[in-house]
Amino acid sequence: MSAKPLPWNKIVLVLGIAVVLLLAGIFGYSLNRSFTVVDEVSGGKALVGGPFQLVNQDGAAVTEKDYLGQNLLVYFGFTYCPDVCPTELAKIGAAVDMLPADANVTPVFITIDPERDGVEEVKTYAESFHPKMVGLTGSLEQIKAAAKTYRVYFAKNSGSGTSDYLMDHSSIIYFMDAKGGYQAHFTIESTPEEIASKVRETL
Protein backbone atom coordinates (compact mmCIF):
# COMPACT_ATOMS: atom_id res chain seq x y z
CA MET A 1 0.00 0.00 0.00
CA SER A 2 1.58 3.26 -1.12
CA ALA A 3 1.99 6.11 1.37
CA LYS A 4 -0.40 9.00 1.00
CA PRO A 5 1.20 12.35 0.15
CA LEU A 6 1.16 14.93 2.91
CA PRO A 7 -1.61 17.53 2.64
CA TRP A 8 -0.33 20.89 1.39
CA ASN A 9 -1.15 22.62 4.69
CA LYS A 10 1.05 20.18 6.64
CA ILE A 11 3.87 20.69 4.16
CA VAL A 12 3.63 24.44 4.67
CA LEU A 13 3.63 23.98 8.45
CA VAL A 14 6.75 21.77 8.36
CA LEU A 15 8.56 24.21 6.09
CA GLY A 16 7.54 27.10 8.34
CA ILE A 17 8.93 25.36 11.42
CA ALA A 18 12.17 24.63 9.57
CA VAL A 19 12.56 28.28 8.58
CA VAL A 20 11.90 29.46 12.15
CA LEU A 21 14.50 27.04 13.54
CA LEU A 22 17.02 28.17 10.93
CA LEU A 23 16.46 31.85 11.73
CA ALA A 24 16.65 31.15 15.47
CA GLY A 25 19.97 29.40 14.96
CA ILE A 26 21.37 32.30 12.95
CA PHE A 27 20.13 34.84 15.51
CA GLY A 28 21.53 32.81 18.39
CA TYR A 29 24.90 32.58 16.69
CA SER A 30 24.89 36.32 16.08
CA LEU A 31 24.13 37.06 19.75
CA ASN A 32 26.79 34.61 20.86
CA ARG A 33 29.35 36.42 18.75
CA SER A 34 28.21 39.71 20.28
CA PHE A 35 28.52 38.36 23.79
CA THR A 36 31.89 36.62 23.31
CA VAL A 37 34.77 38.89 24.21
CA VAL A 38 37.67 36.48 24.21
CA ASP A 39 37.29 34.85 20.79
CA GLU A 40 38.45 37.94 18.91
CA VAL A 41 42.05 38.65 19.82
CA SER A 42 44.97 40.61 18.48
CA GLY A 43 48.44 39.69 19.61
CA GLY A 44 46.96 37.53 22.36
CA LYS A 45 44.81 40.35 23.82
CA ALA A 46 41.04 40.52 23.63
CA LEU A 47 39.66 43.36 21.54
CA VAL A 48 37.69 44.96 24.35
CA GLY A 49 37.60 48.61 25.34
CA GLY A 50 38.69 51.72 23.51
CA PRO A 51 37.85 55.37 22.91
CA PHE A 52 34.51 56.75 24.09
CA GLN A 53 32.91 60.12 24.71
CA LEU A 54 30.24 60.15 27.42
CA VAL A 55 28.80 62.31 30.21
CA ASN A 56 29.41 61.51 33.86
CA GLN A 57 27.02 61.70 36.80
CA ASP A 58 27.99 65.31 37.42
CA GLY A 59 27.18 66.41 33.89
CA ALA A 60 30.80 66.68 32.72
CA ALA A 61 31.95 65.35 29.37
CA VAL A 62 34.46 62.52 29.81
CA THR A 63 36.47 60.15 27.65
CA GLU A 64 38.38 56.96 28.32
CA LYS A 65 41.47 59.11 28.99
CA ASP A 66 39.86 60.51 32.13
CA TYR A 67 40.02 57.04 33.66
CA LEU A 68 43.60 56.16 32.80
CA GLY A 69 45.48 55.35 35.99
CA GLN A 70 42.41 53.64 37.46
CA ASN A 71 41.47 49.98 37.37
CA LEU A 72 37.85 49.74 36.22
CA LEU A 73 34.99 47.31 36.69
CA VAL A 74 32.64 48.26 33.86
CA TYR A 75 29.02 47.22 33.42
CA PHE A 76 26.49 48.25 30.77
CA GLY A 77 22.84 48.24 31.87
CA PHE A 78 19.87 50.49 32.54
CA THR A 79 18.15 51.90 35.61
CA TYR A 80 14.75 50.36 34.78
CA CYS A 81 16.30 46.88 34.64
CA PRO A 82 14.16 44.64 36.88
CA ASP A 83 16.65 41.99 37.91
CA VAL A 84 19.93 41.29 36.10
CA CYS A 85 21.45 44.78 36.34
CA PRO A 86 20.79 45.25 40.07
CA THR A 87 22.19 41.79 40.76
CA GLU A 88 25.39 42.38 38.78
CA LEU A 89 25.96 45.89 40.13
CA ALA A 90 25.45 44.67 43.69
CA LYS A 91 28.01 41.96 42.92
CA ILE A 92 30.48 44.64 41.78
CA GLY A 93 29.85 46.63 44.95
CA ALA A 94 30.43 43.56 47.10
CA ALA A 95 33.66 42.75 45.26
CA VAL A 96 34.99 46.29 45.73
CA ASP A 97 34.25 46.06 49.45
CA MET A 98 36.42 42.95 49.63
CA LEU A 99 39.43 44.90 48.37
CA PRO A 100 41.68 47.13 50.49
CA ALA A 101 40.09 50.48 51.28
CA ASP A 102 42.76 52.30 49.27
CA ALA A 103 42.53 49.97 46.26
CA ASN A 104 42.74 51.85 42.99
CA VAL A 105 39.53 50.43 41.57
CA THR A 106 36.60 52.39 40.16
CA PRO A 107 33.30 50.64 39.42
CA VAL A 108 31.58 52.12 36.35
CA PHE A 109 27.94 51.86 35.28
CA ILE A 110 27.19 52.86 31.67
CA THR A 111 23.55 53.13 30.69
CA ILE A 112 22.28 51.63 27.46
CA ASP A 113 19.03 53.56 27.83
CA PRO A 114 19.93 57.26 27.52
CA GLU A 115 16.34 58.06 26.60
CA ARG A 116 15.34 57.59 30.24
CA ASP A 117 18.71 57.59 32.03
CA GLY A 118 20.01 61.12 32.25
CA VAL A 119 22.69 62.54 34.52
CA GLU A 120 20.59 62.54 37.69
CA GLU A 121 19.26 59.04 37.06
CA VAL A 122 22.64 57.39 36.56
CA LYS A 123 24.10 59.28 39.55
CA THR A 124 21.39 58.12 41.95
CA TYR A 125 21.37 54.60 40.55
CA ALA A 126 25.12 54.06 40.56
CA GLU A 127 25.63 55.45 44.05
CA SER A 128 22.91 53.17 45.41
CA PHE A 129 25.20 50.20 44.72
CA HIS A 130 28.49 51.67 45.90
CA PRO A 131 29.66 55.19 46.85
CA LYS A 132 32.65 54.84 44.51
CA MET A 133 30.55 53.80 41.51
CA VAL A 134 30.54 56.21 38.57
CA GLY A 135 27.48 56.58 36.36
CA LEU A 136 27.87 57.46 32.69
CA THR A 137 25.29 58.45 30.09
CA GLY A 138 25.28 60.37 26.81
CA SER A 139 23.50 60.55 23.48
CA LEU A 140 22.30 57.34 21.86
CA GLU A 141 25.09 57.64 19.30
CA GLN A 142 27.69 57.99 22.06
CA ILE A 143 26.29 55.00 23.93
CA LYS A 144 26.31 52.88 20.79
CA ALA A 145 29.93 53.81 20.12
CA ALA A 146 30.98 52.95 23.68
CA ALA A 147 29.06 49.67 23.60
CA LYS A 148 30.74 48.74 20.33
CA THR A 149 34.22 49.16 21.80
CA TYR A 150 33.26 46.78 24.62
CA ARG A 151 31.48 44.37 22.28
CA VAL A 152 28.20 44.90 24.14
CA TYR A 153 24.88 44.02 22.52
CA PHE A 154 21.73 46.00 23.37
CA ALA A 155 18.37 46.75 21.82
CA LYS A 156 15.08 48.27 22.92
CA ASN A 157 12.39 45.68 23.55
CA SER A 158 9.21 47.58 22.75
CA GLY A 159 7.04 44.52 22.27
CA SER A 160 4.69 45.65 25.03
CA GLY A 161 3.79 48.75 23.06
CA THR A 162 4.05 50.95 26.16
CA SER A 163 6.51 53.53 27.37
CA ASP A 164 7.60 51.11 30.12
CA TYR A 165 9.83 49.20 27.75
CA LEU A 166 12.72 46.95 28.68
CA MET A 167 16.16 46.65 27.11
CA ASP A 168 17.67 43.44 25.80
CA HIS A 169 21.40 43.40 26.44
CA SER A 170 24.43 41.28 27.15
CA SER A 171 25.36 41.09 30.82
CA ILE A 172 29.11 41.09 31.32
CA ILE A 173 31.36 42.79 33.88
CA TYR A 174 34.63 43.96 32.34
CA PHE A 175 37.83 44.37 34.32
CA MET A 176 40.09 46.97 32.69
CA ASP A 177 43.55 47.82 34.02
CA ALA A 178 44.98 51.26 34.76
CA LYS A 179 46.28 51.54 31.19
CA GLY A 180 42.85 50.89 29.72
CA GLY A 181 43.69 47.34 28.77
CA TYR A 182 41.33 44.40 29.06
CA GLN A 183 42.22 42.00 31.89
CA ALA A 184 39.19 39.78 32.37
CA HIS A 185 35.43 39.57 32.17
CA PHE A 186 32.85 38.06 34.49
CA THR A 187 29.43 36.57 33.77
CA ILE A 188 26.29 36.10 35.84
CA GLU A 189 27.82 32.88 37.19
CA SER A 190 30.83 34.73 38.64
CA THR A 191 30.85 35.51 42.36
CA PRO A 192 32.05 38.68 44.15
CA GLU A 193 34.86 36.58 45.62
CA GLU A 194 36.04 35.54 42.16
CA ILE A 195 35.96 39.13 40.92
CA ALA A 196 37.86 40.44 43.95
CA SER A 197 40.45 37.67 43.63
CA LYS A 198 41.14 38.49 39.99
CA VAL A 199 41.36 42.22 40.69
CA ARG A 200 43.85 41.64 43.52
CA GLU A 201 46.21 39.99 41.05
CA THR A 202 46.52 43.29 39.19
CA LEU A 203 46.77 45.68 42.14
ABEGO torsion letter per residue (X at the ends): XBBBBBBAAAAAAAAAAAAAAAAAAAAAAAAAAAABAAABBBGGBBBBEEBBBBBBAAGBBBBAAAABGBBBBBBBBBAABAAAAAAAAAAAAAAAAABBAABBBBBBBBBABAAABBAAAAAAAAAAABAABBBBBEBAAAAAAAAAAAGBBBBBBAAAGBABBBBBBBBBBBBBBAAGBBABBBBAABBAAAAAAAAAAAX
